[in-house]
């Protein structure tokens, strides 16, 4: 029996619970290669050319407090409201991660590129599932917070 590939490991996790925490996260991670692109990808209400250092503050303003995480060293950056959402997105990413084994070196912007494997219809669908779920979580929080702030 072939051993299963290891599951991805949560590489970073920050509690964004105040404007100061958002600023710190922006300074710490804002220059990471995929940071802004990943977080803005599922949030069409935010400007796509926003500087990475400003993204956590915008997330706090548009969705309220949450957790900022990096799902694996090569994986996606996420902003979620609670641990359940983090677990759901981790599950979606783990499916892609396992389907993409064996792993190579990261090179491109898609998650399959980052895992170092060529794109296949199955992997493309798993990646779309991940981003679709992330977008649903972000939109739910954004709409809820927008109603609350009125």
Secondary structure, DSSP 4 states (H G I P E B T S, - for coil): -PPPPPPP-EEEEEEE-SHHHHHHHHHHHTTSTTHHHHHHHT-TTS-TT--HHHHHHHHHHHH-SEEEEEESTTS-EEEESSHHHHHHHHHHHHHHHHHTPSP----SSSHHHHTT----HHHHHHHHHHHHHHHHHHHHHHHHHHHHH-
